[in-house]
Amino acid sequence: MKHSSAYRMAATILHGFDEYRSRFKQITLDASRRFRDAAWREAQQASAERINLYEEKLHETRDRLRRTFDDDVLIDFETWREGKHHYTDLISQRLDYELAETFFNSMFCSLFHHRHIRNDWMFVYSSRDRAAHHSGIERCRRLAVQGDWEAAIRWALAQATFETSFDDLTHDARLGGDFLEHYLPAAILDAPDVDMEVLKSVFYRNKGAYLVGRIKGGGEQVPLVLPVLHDEGKGLHLDTVIIEADEVSIIFSFTRAYFQVDVQVPGEFVQYLQELMPDKPESEIYATIGFFKHGKTEFFRALNHHVARRQDQFIIAPGVRGMVMAVFVLPSYRTVFKIIKDRFDPTKDMSHENVREKYRLVKRHDRVGRMADTQEFSHFVARQDHFDPDCLAHLLAVAPSTVHLKDDKVIVEHCYTERMMTPLNLYVPQCDAAETRAVLKDYGNAIKQMAAANIFPGDMLLKNFGVTRHGRVIFYDYDEISYLTDCHFRHIPEPMYPEQELAGEPWYSVGPNDIFPEEFGPFLFADMRLRKLFYELHPELFDADYWQGLQQAISEGRVIDVYPYRNKQRFAASEDNGLVY
């Protein structure tokens, strides 16, 4: 039987998706081996490979389509309409159907340059409101606690599919059990029917492995996360226990690299995680377990639904306007939209492609909880009356090659989206003394932790950092970002005579990558009170030797870990800097 062109096109796209999923699973399942072998550099490389994999397989599939079909077939909308129906049938029994739909969408957008977005030809809306049926696959292991919390922790750790044994499982179980007895709500501790459940799949990221589940009893539930570390030469140990929903949300934050975790039924898996973190959008949960492209699909659908209700208009984002990016927001939606200006301020010597490469760098890199994840959109369209007139006038003025009008529509040819945060320069003036001290400490920790991951932010001004709803300081302006190892940190040379120190120009040569940490104070803080406090909290940041030491550690291949929870929560906390070498 000879199939139609539309059927063969659908089958070719699904074949490309199957190749992507197969390699994605291979990389993901090998995370347990990398954890066993403490192959931390390899783990970083695998994370980047898996992120790049989607575009690689998309391009391979697009090339295959172009070799197989004439151009008039590939640009025929009736072929795509019929192809979508065939594709829907082909994926109807799949457990990952929503990911397959997103791959089909990506192929359509790749060929049509993100134009002609209609549900007739692609999956603007999903092919089904819910999965055709529950898979019946058991996701969790369960245990009736019966008041013995130490035994429950021992069970959770011992039953996990680690390929390395614990150094002292009895000790870890006692620490974990004592923690739960001390911090669990009384309603759970006093309940006669308490259950502990843990997902069978282990979550791997950086140098950590995480068991994730919940504790239920007395009509209540709390999330449960057990971070496990591998001490080379000693074995595994439980690092802490996390049961606060906000703390769990931070572990699954949009500011961190995507977990490597075996997910058999993505929709059911995401639903379970959302029950643990009800305030976290579904799009972010898909992204945090590696399906960032489908996370983008879910974000787009949710945004369209929100905008259609017309609660408010897009406005220019509060804060100091950027030299490179124009930023606008929908106040009722927790997202900012960033477009690259046509012309940059004179102090910014870079091109549009330079800026886009910086954002690609961050996408591929470990964000260590201190850099916001971004989604990149092309040909974003909204009605003109969805924009505040002043906002629209500003965008048309600063980026006419990117933003333009067509009838009653505003078309944004290219933009980035990020989670909305309060700019640090607006946040600090609202703080009392204790809050100021806390946020400046976290600001310095953010800089240190990015540096530990081989990232130097470049422009470290407060306006380029934001504060999340959890009070964490996050970097979000990437146009001057660089690898730490590409920087040249120097001490300011001593002047040879007094007149040199008083001169308007430096008395020493300055190379293009030279950085003088001693100059950070006046650059970052005009307010002398804040400058003195920051120096008190983080004096090492003003010393070139500190930065050179980090560079040396990175060059020697040492992977510096950054914990996704507070250092004081750790059972064996060392220095109060949140880093482990």
C-alpha positions as semicolon CSV with decimal commas, in nm:
position;residue;x (nm);y (nm);z (nm)
1;M;0,000;0,000;0,000
2;K;0,136;0,336;-0,102
3;H;0,099;0,605;0,164
4;S;0,026;0,970;0,091
5;S;0,292;1,239;0,111
6;A;0,123;1,373;0,425
7;Y;0,144;1,034;0,597
8;R;0,507;0,984;0,500
9;M;0,591;1,335;0,623
10;A;0,425;1,263;0,959
11;A;0,608;0,931;0,986
12;T;0,942;1,098;0,905
13;I;0,890;1,360;1,177
14;L;0,796;1,091;1,429
15;H;1,107;0,892;1,332
16;G;1,317;1,201;1,409
17;F;1,143;1,238;1,742
18;D;1,210;0,872;1,824
19;E;1,580;0,924;1,752
20;Y;1,579;1,225;1,984
21;R;1,401;1,038;2,264
22;S;1,630;0,737;2,231
23;R;1,948;0,942;2,268
24;F;1,788;1,157;2,541
25;K;1,715;0,842;2,742
26;Q;2,066;0,706;2,689
27;I;2,224;1,023;2,826
28;T;1,978;1,036;3,115
29;L;2,010;0,672;3,220
30;D;2,389;0,698;3,221
31;A;2,366;0,958;3,500
32;S;2,369;0,679;3,761
33;R;2,701;0,551;3,624
34;R;2,850;0,901;3,623
35;F;2,739;0,946;3,985
36;R;2,887;0,609;4,078
37;D;3,221;0,697;3,919
38;A;3,219;1,057;4,048
39;A;3,267;1,162;3,684
40;W;3,171;1,523;3,748
41;R;3,329;1,677;3,439
42;E;3,160;1,414;3,225
43;A;2,830;1,495;3,396
44;Q;2,865;1,860;3,295
45;Q;2,939;1,759;2,936
46;A;2,641;1,522;2,930
47;S;2,412;1,798;3,052
48;A;2,523;2,029;2,771
49;E;2,497;1,747;2,515
50;R;2,140;1,673;2,616
51;I;2,042;2,040;2,587
52;N;2,196;2,064;2,240
53;L;2,042;1,734;2,132
54;Y;1,696;1,872;2,053
55;E;1,816;2,120;1,792
56;E;2,057;1,865;1,646
57;K;1,782;1,607;1,589
58;L;1,543;1,874;1,466
59;H;1,795;1,985;1,203
60;E;1,867;1,625;1,100
61;T;1,495;1,558;1,058
62;R;1,440;1,878;0,863
63;D;1,724;1,784;0,627
64;R;1,569;1,439;0,584
65;L;1,235;1,597;0,492
66;R;1,400;1,823;0,237
67;R;1,580;1,528;0,077
68;T;1,259;1,326;0,061
69;F;0,997;1,581;-0,043
70;D;0,978;1,861;-0,297
71;D;0,953;2,214;-0,162
72;D;0,598;2,252;-0,289
73;V;0,494;1,961;-0,064
74;L;0,670;2,097;0,244
75;I;0,510;2,440;0,215
76;D;0,162;2,315;0,130
77;F;-0,074;2,382;0,421
78;E;-0,317;2,108;0,316
79;T;-0,033;1,858;0,340
80;W;0,037;1,978;0,695
81;R;-0,331;1,966;0,785
82;E;-0,351;1,604;0,673
83;G;-0,009;1,529;0,820
84;K;-0,120;1,653;1,160
85;H;-0,416;1,412;1,155
86;H;-0,189;1,119;1,066
87;Y;0,061;1,221;1,331
88;T;-0,216;1,240;1,592
89;D;-0,311;0,881;1,509
90;L;0,051;0,766;1,517
91;I;0,109;0,903;1,869
92;S;-0,235;0,824;2,008
93;Q;-0,112;0,544;2,237
94;R;0,222;0,696;2,329
95;L;0,302;0,783;2,690
96;D;0,504;1,085;2,577
97;Y;0,251;1,214;2,323
98;E;0,279;1,577;2,441
99;L;0,654;1,580;2,378
100;A;0,592;1,432;2,033
101;E;0,343;1,712;1,960
102;T;0,602;1,972;2,054
103;F;0,857;1,814;1,819
104;F;0,601;1,834;1,536
105;N;0,544;2,202;1,623
106;S;0,919;2,266;1,620
107;M;0,948;2,116;1,275
108;F;0,660;2,324;1,139
109;C;0,806;2,644;1,290
110;S;1,151;2,560;1,158
111;L;1,020;2,530;0,802
112;F;0,781;2,826;0,818
113;H;1,009;3,055;1,023
114;H;0,764;3,069;1,316
115;R;0,487;3,214;1,101
116;H;0,139;3,083;1,016
117;I;0,083;2,955;1,370
118;R;-0,262;2,792;1,347
119;N;-0,411;2,487;1,511
120;D;-0,513;2,357;1,168
121;W;-0,150;2,283;1,082
122;M;0,023;2,227;1,416
123;F;-0,059;2,159;1,781
124;V;-0,131;2,508;1,910
125;Y;-0,356;2,314;2,147
126;S;-0,289;1,958;2,249
127;S;-0,457;1,677;2,057
128;R;-0,630;1,572;2,379
129;D;-0,734;1,745;2,698
130;R;-0,586;1,464;2,904
131;A;-0,403;1,139;2,848
132;A;-0,615;0,877;2,675
133;H;-0,583;0,652;2,977
134;H;-0,383;0,622;3,296
135;S;-0,068;0,428;3,224
136;G;-0,094;0,211;3,532
137;I;0,285;0,233;3,575
138;E;0,373;0,256;3,941
139;R;0,594;0,559;4,003
140;C;0,656;0,530;4,377
141;R;0,772;0,297;4,651
142;R;0,562;0,321;4,970
143;L;0,616;0,235;5,335
144;A;0,389;0,250;5,640
145;V;0,609;0,440;5,887
146;Q;0,451;0,309;6,210
147;G;0,630;0,570;6,417
148;D;0,983;0,454;6,330
149;W;1,128;0,744;6,133
150;E;1,483;0,616;6,144
151;A;1,374;0,291;5,985
152;A;1,174;0,483;5,724
153;I;1,480;0,685;5,619
154;R;1,692;0,369;5,612
155;W;1,430;0,207;5,385
156;A;1,418;0,508;5,151
157;L;1,797;0,515;5,113
158;A;1,855;0,140;5,100
159;Q;1,589;0,078;4,834
160;A;1,719;0,346;4,597
161;T;1,884;0,227;4,278
162;F;2,233;0,357;4,354
163;E;2,531;0,167;4,217
164;T;2,745;0,265;4,517
165;S;2,688;0,179;4,881
166;F;2,652;0,421;5,170
167;D;2,951;0,487;5,389
168;D;2,743;0,461;5,710
169;L;2,376;0,398;5,640
170;T;2,293;0,357;6,010
171;H;2,437;0,700;6,089
172;D;2,252;0,863;5,799
173;A;1,923;0,698;5,894
174;R;1,956;0,822;6,251
175;L;2,027;1,179;6,138
176;G;1,735;1,176;5,895
177;G;1,497;1,015;6,142
178;D;1,588;1,263;6,417
179;F;1,531;1,551;6,175
180;L;1,182;1,430;6,084
181;E;1,083;1,371;6,446
182;H;1,192;1,724;6,528
183;Y;1,050;1,917;6,231
184;L;0,745;1,733;6,095
185;P;0,404;1,886;6,175
186;A;0,238;1,742;6,485
187;A;-0,064;1,630;6,280
188;I;0,160;1,390;6,089
189;L;0,372;1,279;6,385
190;D;0,061;1,198;6,591
191;A;-0,130;1,029;6,307
192;P;-0,172;0,650;6,328
193;D;-0,163;0,598;5,951
194;V;0,149;0,773;5,819
195;D;0,297;0,669;5,484
196;M;0,627;0,762;5,324
197;E;0,646;0,740;4,947
198;V;0,946;0,798;4,723
199;L;0,962;0,815;4,345
200;K;1,151;0,516;4,205
201;S;1,347;0,738;3,968
202;V;1,651;0,915;4,116
203;F;1,708;1,279;4,023
204;Y;2,073;1,346;3,930
205;R;2,226;1,689;3,886
206;N;2,584;1,814;3,920
207;K;2,744;1,621;4,208
208;G;2,418;1,532;4,382
209;A;2,148;1,265;4,364
210;Y;1,802;1,335;4,503
211;L;1,527;1,103;4,624
212;V;1,194;1,283;4,590
213;G;0,856;1,198;4,739
214;R;0,624;1,292;5,025
215;I;0,499;1,199;5,370
216;K;0,124;1,166;5,422
217;G;-0,077;1,125;5,739
218;G;-0,342;1,285;5,957
219;G;-0,502;1,443;5,651
220;E;-0,183;1,634;5,571
221;Q;0,118;1,586;5,348
222;V;0,464;1,737;5,322
223;P;0,711;1,699;5,037
224;L;1,026;1,500;5,101
225;V;1,364;1,541;4,932
226;L;1,670;1,341;5,040
227;P;1,991;1,482;4,884
228;V;2,266;1,221;4,861
229;L;2,630;1,302;4,791
230;H;2,916;1,079;4,682
231;D;3,239;1,126;4,874
232;E;3,505;0,981;4,648
233;G;3,679;0,699;4,828
234;K;3,420;0,683;5,107
235;G;3,084;0,611;4,952
236;L;2,748;0,784;4,974
237;H;2,601;0,991;5,252
238;L;2,273;1,170;5,320
239;D;2,347;1,542;5,319
240;T;2,021;1,674;5,464
241;V;1,642;1,632;5,460
242;I;1,411;1,885;5,294
243;I;1,039;1,896;5,382
244;E;0,945;2,262;5,325
245;A;0,755;2,326;5,000
246;D;0,945;2,651;4,936
247;E;1,280;2,477;4,985
248;V;1,176;2,198;4,747
249;S;1,071;2,462;4,494
250;I;1,420;2,615;4,513
251;I;1,576;2,275;4,440
252;F;1,357;2,258;4,129
253;S;1,423;2,622;4,047
254;F;1,431;2,784;3,702
255;T;1,780;2,903;3,797
256;R;1,938;2,557;3,788
257;A;2,045;2,301;3,531
258;Y;1,791;2,042;3,429
259;F;1,774;1,717;3,626
260;Q;1,877;1,387;3,469
261;V;1,590;1,161;3,574
262;D;1,426;0,862;3,407
263;V;1,068;0,963;3,324
264;Q;0,845;0,697;3,171
265;V;0,520;0,897;3,159
266;P;0,602;1,270;3,145
267;G;0,248;1,399;3,206
268;E;0,189;1,179;3,513
269;F;0,537;1,253;3,646
270;V;0,484;1,629;3,613
271;Q;0,143;1,602;3,777
272;Y;0,301;1,429;4,077
273;L;0,570;1,695;4,112
274;Q;0,312;1,970;4,085
275;E;0,128;1,817;4,380
276;L;0,450;1,868;4,579
277;M;0,500;2,223;4,445
278;P;0,153;2,363;4,366
279;D;0,283;2,717;4,310
280;K;0,527;2,611;4,038
281;P;0,396;2,640;3,680
282;E;0,364;2,321;3,481
283;S;0,594;2,470;3,216
284;E;0,878;2,505;3,468
285;I;0,837;2,150;3,594
286;Y;0,861;2,009;3,243
287;A;1,176;2,217;3,191
288;T;1,339;2,121;3,518
289;I;1,328;1,748;3,429
290;G;1,488;1,815;3,091
291;F;1,188;1,871;2,863
292;F;1,253;2,243;2,824
293;K;1,110;2,259;2,471
294;H;0,777;2,125;2,588
295;G;0,804;2,359;2,886
296;K;0,816;2,638;2,627
297;T;0,501;2,496;2,464
298;E;0,316;2,492;2,796
299;F;0,435;2,845;2,873
300;F;0,310;2,970;2,534
301;R;-0,031;2,809;2,585
302;A;-0,068;2,950;2,936
303;L;0,040;3,297;2,822
304;N;-0,208;3,299;2,534
305;H;-0,486;3,197;2,770
306;H;-0,388;3,469;3,017
307;V;-0,356;3,747;2,757
308;A;-0,692;3,655;2,607
309;R;-0,858;3,747;2,935
310;R;-0,728;4,104;2,894
311;Q;-0,666;4,170;3,264
312;D;-0,398;4,431;3,195
313;Q;-0,160;4,561;2,929
314;F;0,208;4,514;2,855
315;I;0,414;4,796;3,008
316;I;0,784;4,884;3,025
317;A;0,943;4,692;3,313
318;P;1,011;4,891;3,631
319;G;1,371;4,983;3,702
320;V;1,662;5,133;3,511
321;R;1,624;5,086;3,137
322;G;1,889;4,863;2,983
323;M;2,164;4,971;2,747
324;V;2,126;4,660;2,530
325;M;1,782;4,516;2,598
326;A;1,435;4,669;2,613
327;V;1,225;4,491;2,872
328;F;0,848;4,485;2,906
329;V;0,609;4,297;3,133
330;L;0,248;4,203;3,182
331;P;0,208;4,302;3,549
332;S;-0,033;4,018;3,629
333;Y;0,199;3,754;3,479
334;R;0,527;3,646;3,642
335;T;0,733;3,688;3,326
336;V;0,949;3,955;3,164
337;F;0,998;3,990;2,788
338;K;1,336;4,108;2,660
339;I;1,420;4,227;2,310
340;I;1,759;4,332;2,175
341;K;1,771;4,699;2,081
342;D;1,875;4,803;1,730
343;R;2,145;5,033;1,867
344;F;2,329;4,994;2,196
345;D;2,458;5,266;2,424
346;P;2,811;5,377;2,322
347;T;2,974;5,195;2,615
348;K;2,843;4,861;2,487
349;D;3,078;4,742;2,212
350;M;2,902;4,430;2,084
351;S;2,671;4,301;1,814
352;H;2,328;4,139;1,817
353;E;2,491;3,802;1,753
354;N;2,727;3,855;2,049
355;V;2,426;3,905;2,275
356;R;2,245;3,600;2,143
357;E;2,555;3,386;2,193
358;K;2,572;3,500;2,557
359;Y;2,216;3,377;2,610
360;R;2,300;3,048;2,438
361;L;2,599;3,012;2,671
362;V;2,376;3,045;2,977
363;K;2,125;2,797;2,833
364;R;2,398;2,534;2,796
365;H;2,577;2,611;3,122
366;D;2,510;2,507;3,480
367;R;2,317;2,804;3,623
368;V;2,400;2,702;3,984
369;G;2,079;2,856;4,118
370;R;2,200;3,208;4,036
371;M;2,111;3,265;3,669
372;A;1,760;3,272;3,530
373;D;1,661;3,024;3,262
374;T;1,529;3,183;2,944
375;Q;1,299;3,082;2,664
376;E;1,360;3,219;2,317
377;F;1,063;3,309;2,094
378;S;1,038;3,416;1,732
379;H;0,746;3,597;1,569
380;F;0,556;3,662;1,891
381;V;0,220;3,823;1,799
382;A;-0,026;4,013;2,019
383;R;-0,305;4,258;1,959
384;Q;-0,209;4,624;1,964
385;D;-0,459;4,705;2,237
386;H;-0,278;4,457;2,463
387;F;0,009;4,710;2,482
388;D;0,017;5,031;2,680
389;P;0,069;5,308;2,417
390;D;0,386;5,440;2,587
391;C;0,532;5,089;2,602
392;L;0,459;5,022;2,237
393;A;0,602;5,358;2,129
394;H;0,922;5,286;2,319
395;L;0,964;4,938;2,164
396;L;0,901;5,070;1,814
397;A;1,157;5,345;1,872
398;V;1,443;5,136;2,014
399;A;1,394;4,814;1,814
400;P;1,216;4,889;1,484
401;S;1,385;4,594;1,314
402;T;1,240;4,359;1,576
403;V;0,904;4,515;1,666
404;H;0,656;4,630;1,403
405;L;0,284;4,672;1,342
406;K;0,066;4,487;1,097
407;D;-0,296;4,597;1,096
408;D;-0,406;4,572;1,462
409;K;-0,126;4,329;1,554
410;V;0,211;4,387;1,721
411;I;0,473;4,147;1,586
412;V;0,790;4,087;1,787
413;E;1,031;3,900;1,561
414;H;1,258;3,786;1,843
415;C;1,246;3,799;2,223
416;Y;1,352;3,619;2,538
417;T;1,132;3,546;2,837
418;E;1,247;3,511;3,197
419;R;1,076;3,476;3,534
420;M;0,984;3,816;3,678
421;M;1,189;3,931;3,978
422;T;1,226;4,253;4,173
423;P;1,539;4,438;4,052
424;L;1,793;4,445;4,334
425;N;1,846;4,821;4,303
426;L;1,473;4,870;4,372
427;Y;1,462;4,604;4,643
428;V;1,746;4,731;4,864
429;P;1,599;5,078;4,938
430;Q;1,287;4,910;5,081
431;C;1,487;4,699;5,328
432;D;1,553;4,757;5,696
433;A;1,903;4,704;5,835
434;A;1,867;4,329;5,889
435;E;1,711;4,273;5,547
436;T;1,980;4,484;5,380
437;R;2,251;4,277;5,541
438;A;2,084;3,951;5,436
439;V;2,026;4,052;5,075
440;L;2,379;4,193;5,030
441;K;2,520;3,871;5,172
442;D;2,317;3,674;4,918
443;Y;2,421;3,914;4,640
444;G;2,786;3,838;4,714
445;N;2,712;3,466;4,740
446;A;2,549;3,481;4,396
447;I;2,864;3,631;4,247
448;K;3,081;3,371;4,422
449;Q;2,868;3,078;4,314
450;M;2,862;3,189;3,951
451;A;3,238;3,226;3,968
452;A;3,265;2,874;4,110
453;A;3,082;2,755;3,797
454;N;3,334;2,941;3,575
455;I;3,102;3,237;3,506
456;F;3,196;3,602;3,550
457;P;2,888;3,827;3,519
458;G;3,082;4,123;3,381
459;D;2,841;4,401;3,472
460;M;2,776;4,333;3,842
461;L;2,562;4,643;3,908
462;L;2,262;4,586;4,134
463;K;2,021;4,664;3,850
464;N;2,133;4,347;3,672
465;F;2,028;4,122;3,960
466;G;1,680;4,041;4,083
467;V;1,522;3,903;4,399
468;T;1,284;3,605;4,374
469;R;0,972;3,543;4,581
470;H;1,195;3,323;4,801
471;G;1,431;3,615;4,866
472;R;1,716;3,473;4,656
473;V;1,936;3,701;4,448
474;I;1,952;3,599;4,081
475;F;2,154;3,738;3,788
476;Y;1,956;3,804;3,471
477;D;2,150;4,039;3,241
478;Y;2,381;3,833;3,022
479;D;2,521;4,068;2,757
480;E;2,862;4,099;2,929
481;I;2,886;3,750;3,073
482;S;3,205;3,549;3,013
483;Y;3,391;3,243;3,135
484;L;3,586;3,322;3,449
485;T;3,893;3,154;3,302
486;D;3,891;3,403;3,013
487;C;3,935;3,697;3,252
488;H;4,265;3,845;3,369
489;F;4,235;3,947;3,735
490;R;4,504;4,191;3,848
491;H;4,610;4,390;4,150
492;I;4,639;4,763;4,088
493;P;5,016;4,835;4,072
494;E;5,162;5,071;4,328
495;P;5,225;5,422;4,183
496;M;5,589;5,506;4,130
497;Y;5,535;5,865;4,247
498;P;5,242;6,066;4,398
499;E;5,152;6,247;4,075
500;Q;5,057;5,916;3,912
501;E;4,798;5,839;4,180
502;L;4,640;6,184;4,137
503;A;4,625;6,164;3,758
504;G;4,289;6,132;3,583
505;E;4,406;5,832;3,381
506;P;4,551;5,507;3,520
507;W;4,930;5,496;3,543
508;Y;4,936;5,132;3,436
509;S;4,842;4,949;3,119
510;V;4,495;4,792;3,096
511;G;4,428;4,501;2,859
512;P;4,086;4,413;2,712
513;N;4,023;4,130;2,961
514;D;4,190;4,294;3,261
515;I;3,978;4,319;3,575
516;F;4,083;4,499;3,894
517;P;3,870;4,375;4,187
518;E;3,993;4,660;4,407
519;E;3,778;4,891;4,193
520;F;3,453;4,702;4,253
521;G;3,345;4,908;4,555
522;P;3,287;5,251;4,391
523;F;3,158;5,082;4,078
524;L;2,891;4,879;4,259
525;F;2,787;5,115;4,538
526;A;2,754;5,493;4,533
527;D;2,615;5,468;4,887
528;M;2,920;5,448;5,116
529;R;2,718;5,273;5,387
530;L;2,627;4,987;5,151
531;R;2,982;4,973;5,017
532;K;3,129;4,928;5,365
533;L;2,872;4,663;5,456
534;F;2,937;4,466;5,137
535;Y;3,311;4,481;5,195
536;E;3,256;4,353;5,550
537;L;3,047;4,062;5,422
538;H;3,260;3,969;5,120
539;P;3,612;4,113;5,149
540;E;3,759;3,839;4,927
541;L;3,568;3,968;4,624
542;F;3,793;4,276;4,624
543;D;4,111;4,067;4,616
544;A;4,255;3,950;4,283
545;D;4,415;3,651;4,461
546;Y;4,068;3,511;4,541
547;W;3,962;3,519;4,177
548;Q;4,293;3,376;4,060
549;G;4,251;3,090;4,309
550;L;3,913;3,003;4,162
551;Q;4,058;3,012;3,813
552;Q;4,336;2,777;3,921
553;A;4,088;2,530;4,072
554;I;3,876;2,530;3,757
555;S;4,182;2,493;3,532
556;E;4,292;2,191;3,736
557;G;3,961;2,025;3,657
558;R;3,806;2,055;4,001
559;V;3,427;2,077;3,976
560;I;3,307;2,313;4,245
561;D;2,961;2,219;4,367
562;V;2,695;2,466;4,474
563;Y;2,420;2,328;4,694
564;P;2,055;2,404;4,610
565;Y;1,977;2,443;4,980
566;R;2,118;2,653;5,259
567;N;2,451;2,543;5,395
568;K;2,326;2,549;5,754
569;Q;2,072;2,280;5,664
570;R;2,345;2,029;5,587
571;F;2,417;1,759;5,842
572;A;2,791;1,810;5,794
573;A;2,810;2,179;5,698
574;S;3,160;2,314;5,648
575;E;3,226;2,674;5,551
576;D;2,933;2,914;5,539
577;N;2,967;2,982;5,170
578;G;2,744;2,720;5,013
579;L;3,031;2,572;4,809
580;V;3,209;2,239;4,818
581;Y;3,536;2,172;4,641
